[in-house]
Amino acid sequence: QLRLERERLGLEVDLTTDPTGSGLIGVAMSEVTTNTGHIDSKQTTINPNFAAIVVHYLKRAGVEPGDVVAVGCSGSFPALNVAVYAAVQTLKAEPLIISSVSGSQWGANDPRFMWPDMEKLLQDKGVFTFRSIAASRGGIEDRALGITRDGRQKLDAVIERSGVQAIKPKDYAQSVAERMAIYTERAAGRPVKAYIN
């Protein structure tokens, strides 16, 4: 689905950097890239066995169907996000997901097709039944410091078009506090059985 969407948008799926044609490997640099990333690390995350690893750890943590699981996603590793979603859905847990939109090199770092766009597509196509409930810019201080004003505006536009709650902290400490408040509110008194970051 993701590769087809990239092609529909006119975005290249470079089989040199994305040898499986997953559509989950981004570009070397863009106006919304936060920091350096290693292509071999991003290629490694495409392995579908990561979903099985997450299932193993969640079961070891005692997660049962219906349990609440808090998730913190990053645009830096979209393939790992997909693996986590697959694991959580397989276990029939209820995820409360907050995403950081920006990504490091080779992540979901093309402003035309970022992580919130990917997860919305996967939900719309029926691959997953859930997606993020809130999102932030990500990057330094969770405010995308070091990215140009134009880049920050593009990140804000991605959050807006995703339709989820925007987290706009003044610093990292406030970001953590806001995320904890959202998890607590959405859990509605139920225990959070695991946190995946």
N, C-alpha and C positions, 0 to 999 in steps of 0.2 A: 504493500500500500504506500509506504513512504517513498520508495523509489519511483513509483508511478506518479506520485504527486510532485516530486522534484522535477521529473521530466515534463509534467504538465505546466509547471511554472517556468520552464526553460532553464532550469538549474542543472548543471552538469553533474552526472554521477561518474566520477573519475575512477576507473577500475585500477589505476595505479595506486591510489591512496585508499580506495574502498574496494578491495579485490572480490568481495562477495556480492557487491552491488546492493548493499543493504539500504543505502540512502541515509545512514546514520553517521557518516563521517562528513564533517564540514570542510571548511576551507582553511588555508594557512593563516590568513589575516583578513579582517574586515573592520568596519567602524564600530562593531559591537563585540569585538574580541577583548577579553579581559586581560589575559596574560599568556605566557608560553604554555605549550602543551606538546607532548611527544606523540608522534603519529603511531608508533608501535604500541603505545598504551591504549590509544583509541581503537586501533585495530583488534587488540586483544579482547576488548569489551564486547565485540560482536559475537563472541562464542555463546551459543544458546545455553550452554551448561551453567552459566551464571544464574539463570532462573532456578535451576535445581539446587544450587548452593544456597540461594536465599530461602527456598522452601525448607531445606535442611536446618538452617539457623532459626527460622521462625518456629518450626516444630520443636526444636530444642528449647526455645524460649517459652514453649507451652501455648502457642497461639492456636486457637480453635476456631471453627466457623462462627462468624458473627462477632468475633473479638475486634476491638478497635486497634488499629496499627497507625501510628503517626509516621509520616514519610517526609523527608526533606530532599527534594530533587534539585539537580543542577543542569543547566544547559551545557555544561562541559562534558557530560557523559550521557548522552541520550540513550545509548544502547543499554547501559546499566539501568536507567530509568525503566525502559521497556521490560528488562528482566525482572525487576522488582514488581512491576505491575502484574506481569504474568504469574509470579509466585503468589502474590497477595490474592489475585483472582482465583487461582487454583485452590487455595486454602479456604476460599469463601470468607475471608476476613473483610472488615470494613476499613478502608484506608482514609486517612485525613492527610491530604497532600498539600504541601506548600512548596512552590518552585522558585528557584532563582533563574531569571530569564537569560542573562548573558552567559557566554561560554568562552572557555579558553580555546586555543588553536585546535582545529580539527574536531571541535564539538559542534553543537547546534548553533553555529555562529554566523549564519547568513541571515541578515535582517528580513529577508523575504520568506524564510521558512525556519522559524526558531522552535525551541522545545514546546511552548504553549500551542503553536500551530500543529506540531506533530501529535501531541496528545489529544487535541481536539479532533483531528482527523481519525485517529485510532478509535476514539469513542464514537464518532459519527458513523464509522464503518462497522461498528459492532465488535471490534476486537476486544475492547475493554468497556466496562460498564461505568467507569468513573474517570475523573481527571482532577486537576488541582482545584482547591477551593480558594487559594490566594497565591499571589506571586510578588516577588520583589525584583529590582534590577539585578541584584547579585554583584559580584566583583568586590573590590576593596570597600570595606565598611558596609557592604550590602547596598551601596549607593552608586556603584559603577564609577568610583573615583578613578581618574586617569583616562577615562574614555571621553571623547570630545562631546561638546554640547549636542551636536547633531546625533551622535551615537546614543547619548542618553535619551534624547527625544524619541529615537527609534525604539529603544527599549520600552519606554512608556507607552508608545503606540501599540507595541506587541501585547502588553498587559491589558490595555484598553480593549483591543479587538478580541482578546480571549474571554472577556466578560467576567473575569474573576476579581475578587477583592485585591486591591493594590496595597502593598506594604511599602511605605515611604518613610523609613526611619531617618533620624538625624545622625545616628551612629550605630555601630554594631551591637552595643548593649541594648539599645532600644529595639533593634531588629529582633534580637532573641526574645525580649519581653513580649513584643507583639505576636511573634510566632507562638509562644507558649500560651498567650491569652486566646488565640484562635483555636489551637488544639484543645484547650480546656473547655472553651465555649461549645465547640462542635462535638466533643465527647459527651457533653450533657450529663455529667456525673458518672459515666461509665469509666472503668479503668482502661488506661492505654497499656496494652499488653506488651508492645514492643515499639521501638523507635528505629527507623532505618534512615541513615543519612547518606 
